[in-house]
Amino acid sequence: MAQVLSPSLPLDRSIMLAISNALGERPVRVRALETPQGRLWLKRVEQLSLRWRLQKGNSRVLFEKDRAGLHLLADAGLPVAPILAEGPDYFVTPDLGTTLRAMLDAGVAKDERLRAFDGAGRALAALHATGYSHGRPAVRDLCWDGEKVRFIDLEKFSARRHSPRHFAADMLIFLHSIFAGSGNAEDADAAVAAYRQAAGEERWNRVQRLAGQLAFARPMAYGLLGFLKHGRDLRAMIATLDYLATIR
């Protein structure tokens, strides 16, 4: 595992130069910076057209939610990307490995993949144990470095969402993202087993209860598939509910 730069240490001059040069270029939401100390990620306020603002929401609000969430959860000792440098409209985090989505798409060896999904289940349990929910823990927003999983994107985070129902929704969203991608029941099994062990059966029962409350939508989802050219999210929703119906 590569050493992660610490936000408590001053950054090397070459890193500050790389950040300065990138800030002088056309702003994009996320940009990789290759430095002598390793790859970093520069996040900026996304510049959106009116159409995309209507679809995605206020990019400044999302950016500040992400930044505030990373600071808050880092201070709580949770596994999130540390912020190494920041300004009014940007912040920089270290590279923390491969996203779970990239692992699925690349067909990473089964043993390594299952270790990563076990880590994801434990990371979610640790987050919930402190009284916070993630808001959108999709496989693209969690990174595996070979030893642990960290959260890298908290645009949907809110410290006010801290009820057992919010924790259950996190698990449903995470499982949905597995089935919406290239994942399968084995990946889900690894995450679920780790989560149940770390979070406890009472919290897991909340997940099952919420899935049961959403089961009414399954026939409607099947019906809608006939009218949609691309129904990936609907198929993943059906797969998630079907999967959870088999878990005891």
C-alpha positions as CSV (number, residue, x, y, z in Angstrom):
1,M,0.0,0.0,0.0
2,A,1.4,3.4,-1.0
3,Q,1.9,5.9,1.8
4,V,-1.0,8.5,2.0
5,L,0.1,12.1,2.4
6,S,-0.9,13.6,5.7
7,P,-2.9,16.9,5.9
8,S,-0.9,17.7,9.0
9,L,2.4,18.0,7.1
10,P,3.4,20.8,4.8
11,L,3.2,20.0,1.1
12,D,6.3,19.7,-1.0
13,R,7.0,22.7,-3.3
14,S,6.5,20.6,-6.4
15,I,3.0,19.6,-5.2
16,M,2.1,23.2,-4.6
17,L,3.4,24.1,-8.1
18,A,1.3,21.3,-9.7
19,I,-1.8,22.6,-7.9
20,S,-1.1,26.2,-8.9
21,N,-0.6,25.1,-12.6
22,A,-3.8,23.1,-12.6
23,L,-5.8,26.0,-11.1
24,G,-4.7,28.1,-14.0
25,E,-6.3,25.8,-16.5
26,R,-10.0,25.5,-17.5
27,P,-11.9,24.3,-14.5
28,V,-13.2,20.7,-14.5
29,R,-14.9,19.0,-11.5
30,V,-12.1,16.4,-10.9
31,R,-8.6,16.4,-12.3
32,A,-5.7,14.0,-11.6
33,L,-2.4,15.6,-10.7
34,E,0.8,13.6,-11.2
35,T,3.5,14.7,-8.7
36,P,6.8,13.4,-7.5
37,Q,4.9,12.4,-4.3
38,G,2.3,10.4,-6.2
39,R,-1.0,11.1,-7.8
40,L,-3.4,13.7,-6.2
41,W,-6.9,14.7,-7.1
42,L,-8.0,18.3,-7.5
43,K,-11.7,18.9,-7.0
44,R,-13.3,22.2,-8.1
45,V,-16.7,23.7,-8.2
46,E,-18.2,22.3,-11.4
47,Q,-19.2,24.7,-14.2
48,L,-22.6,23.5,-15.4
49,S,-24.9,24.6,-18.2
50,L,-28.5,25.5,-17.3
51,R,-29.7,22.0,-18.4
52,W,-27.2,20.2,-16.2
53,R,-27.9,22.6,-13.2
54,L,-31.5,21.6,-13.4
55,Q,-30.5,17.9,-13.5
56,K,-27.7,17.8,-11.0
57,G,-28.5,20.8,-8.7
58,N,-26.4,23.6,-7.4
59,S,-22.7,22.7,-8.0
60,R,-21.5,25.1,-5.3
61,V,-23.8,23.5,-2.7
62,L,-22.7,20.0,-3.7
63,F,-19.0,21.0,-3.6
64,E,-19.4,22.5,-0.1
65,K,-21.3,19.4,1.2
66,D,-18.4,17.2,-0.1
67,R,-15.8,19.4,1.5
68,A,-17.6,19.8,4.8
69,G,-18.4,16.1,5.0
70,L,-14.8,15.1,4.4
71,H,-13.6,17.4,7.1
72,L,-16.2,16.3,9.6
73,L,-15.8,12.6,9.1
74,A,-12.0,12.9,9.1
75,D,-12.1,14.7,12.4
76,A,-14.3,11.8,13.7
77,G,-11.5,9.3,12.7
78,L,-13.6,7.8,9.9
79,P,-12.1,6.3,6.6
80,V,-12.4,9.3,4.2
81,A,-10.1,11.0,1.8
82,P,-8.0,13.6,3.8
83,I,-8.0,17.1,2.4
84,L,-4.3,18.2,1.8
85,A,-4.9,21.7,0.5
86,E,-7.9,23.9,-0.2
87,G,-9.1,27.3,-1.3
88,P,-12.5,29.0,-1.9
89,D,-13.4,26.9,-4.9
90,Y,-11.1,23.8,-4.7
91,F,-9.6,21.2,-2.5
92,V,-6.9,18.4,-3.0
93,T,-7.0,14.8,-1.8
94,P,-4.4,12.0,-2.2
95,D,-5.0,9.0,-4.4
96,L,-6.4,6.2,-2.3
97,G,-6.3,3.3,-4.7
98,T,-8.9,1.8,-7.0
99,T,-12.6,2.5,-6.8
100,L,-14.8,-0.6,-6.3
101,R,-16.5,0.2,-9.6
102,A,-13.2,0.1,-11.4
103,M,-12.3,-3.2,-9.7
104,L,-15.6,-4.7,-11.0
105,D,-15.2,-3.3,-14.5
106,A,-11.6,-4.6,-14.7
107,G,-12.4,-8.1,-13.6
108,V,-10.0,-8.0,-10.6
109,A,-9.3,-11.5,-9.1
110,K,-12.1,-12.8,-7.0
111,D,-10.2,-13.0,-3.7
112,E,-9.0,-9.4,-3.9
113,R,-12.4,-8.2,-5.0
114,L,-14.2,-9.9,-2.1
115,R,-11.6,-8.5,0.4
116,A,-12.5,-5.0,-0.9
117,F,-16.2,-5.6,-0.6
118,D,-15.7,-6.9,2.9
119,G,-13.8,-3.7,3.6
120,A,-16.7,-1.7,2.2
121,G,-19.2,-3.4,4.5
122,R,-17.0,-2.7,7.5
123,A,-16.5,1.0,6.5
124,L,-20.2,1.5,6.2
125,A,-20.7,-0.1,9.6
126,A,-18.0,2.2,11.2
127,L,-19.7,5.2,9.6
128,H,-23.1,4.3,11.0
129,A,-21.7,3.4,14.4
130,T,-20.7,7.1,14.8
131,G,-24.3,8.2,14.0
132,Y,-23.7,9.4,10.4
133,S,-25.1,8.1,7.1
134,H,-23.3,8.6,3.7
135,G,-26.2,9.5,1.5
136,R,-25.0,7.8,-1.7
137,P,-22.4,5.1,-1.0
138,A,-22.1,3.9,-4.6
139,V,-19.2,1.6,-5.7
140,R,-17.7,4.5,-7.7
141,D,-17.3,6.6,-4.5
142,L,-15.4,4.0,-2.4
143,C,-11.7,3.3,-2.9
144,W,-9.7,0.2,-2.0
145,D,-5.9,0.5,-1.4
146,G,-5.3,-3.2,-0.7
147,E,-5.9,-2.9,3.0
148,K,-8.9,-0.7,3.7
149,V,-11.8,1.1,2.0
150,R,-12.2,4.9,2.2
151,F,-15.0,7.2,1.1
152,I,-13.9,9.7,-1.5
153,D,-17.1,11.6,-2.5
154,L,-19.6,13.0,0.0
155,E,-21.7,15.3,-2.2
156,K,-24.9,13.7,-0.8
157,F,-23.7,13.8,2.8
158,S,-25.7,15.6,5.5
159,A,-25.0,15.4,9.2
160,R,-28.8,15.7,9.8
161,R,-29.4,12.3,8.2
162,H,-28.6,10.1,11.1
163,S,-31.7,7.8,11.7
164,P,-31.7,4.0,11.5
165,R,-33.7,4.4,8.3
166,H,-31.0,6.5,6.7
167,F,-28.4,3.8,7.6
168,A,-30.6,1.2,6.0
169,A,-31.0,3.3,2.9
170,D,-27.2,3.5,2.7
171,M,-27.0,-0.3,2.5
172,L,-29.7,-0.5,-0.2
173,I,-28.0,2.2,-2.3
174,F,-24.7,0.4,-2.0
175,L,-26.2,-3.0,-3.0
176,H,-28.1,-1.3,-5.8
177,S,-24.8,0.1,-7.2
178,I,-23.2,-3.3,-7.1
179,F,-26.0,-4.8,-9.3
180,A,-26.1,-1.7,-11.5
181,G,-22.5,-2.3,-12.4
182,S,-20.6,-5.5,-13.1
183,G,-21.0,-6.9,-9.6
184,N,-22.8,-10.0,-8.5
185,A,-24.2,-11.8,-5.5
186,E,-20.8,-12.8,-4.3
187,D,-19.7,-9.2,-4.1
188,A,-22.9,-8.3,-2.2
189,D,-22.5,-11.3,0.1
190,A,-19.0,-10.1,1.2
191,A,-20.3,-6.6,2.0
192,V,-23.4,-7.9,3.7
193,A,-21.6,-10.4,5.9
194,A,-19.0,-7.8,7.0
195,Y,-21.7,-5.2,7.7
196,R,-23.9,-7.6,9.7
197,Q,-20.9,-8.7,11.8
198,A,-19.7,-5.2,12.5
199,A,-23.1,-3.4,12.8
200,G,-25.1,-6.1,14.4
201,E,-28.4,-7.9,13.6
202,E,-30.6,-5.1,14.8
203,R,-29.2,-2.7,12.3
204,W,-29.2,-5.3,9.6
205,N,-32.9,-6.1,10.3
206,R,-33.6,-2.4,9.5
207,V,-32.2,-3.0,6.0
208,Q,-34.4,-6.0,5.5
209,R,-37.4,-4.1,6.8
210,L,-36.9,-1.2,4.4
211,A,-36.4,-3.6,1.5
212,G,-39.7,-5.3,2.4
213,Q,-41.4,-1.9,2.4
214,L,-40.1,-1.2,-1.1
215,A,-41.1,-4.6,-2.5
216,F,-44.4,-3.1,-3.8
217,A,-42.4,-1.3,-6.4
218,R,-41.0,-4.4,-8.0
219,P,-44.0,-5.3,-10.3
220,M,-44.1,-1.6,-11.4
221,A,-40.4,-1.7,-12.2
222,Y,-40.9,-4.8,-14.4
223,G,-43.8,-3.1,-16.2
224,L,-41.7,0.1,-16.9
225,L,-38.9,-1.9,-18.4
226,G,-41.0,-2.6,-21.4
227,F,-41.1,1.2,-22.2
228,L,-37.5,2.0,-21.5
229,K,-34.6,1.6,-24.0
230,H,-32.1,1.6,-21.1
231,G,-33.4,0.3,-17.8
232,R,-30.2,-0.4,-15.9
233,D,-31.3,1.3,-12.6
234,L,-34.6,-0.5,-12.7
235,R,-33.0,-3.8,-13.4
236,A,-30.6,-3.2,-10.5
237,M,-33.5,-2.3,-8.2
238,I,-35.2,-5.5,-9.0
239,A,-32.0,-7.5,-8.6
240,T,-31.4,-5.8,-5.2
241,L,-34.8,-6.6,-3.9
242,D,-34.6,-10.2,-5.2
243,Y,-31.2,-10.6,-3.6
244,L,-32.3,-9.3,-0.2
245,A,-35.4,-11.6,-0.3
246,T,-33.0,-14.6,-0.2
247,I,-31.0,-13.4,2.8
248,R,-31.9,-14.8,6.2
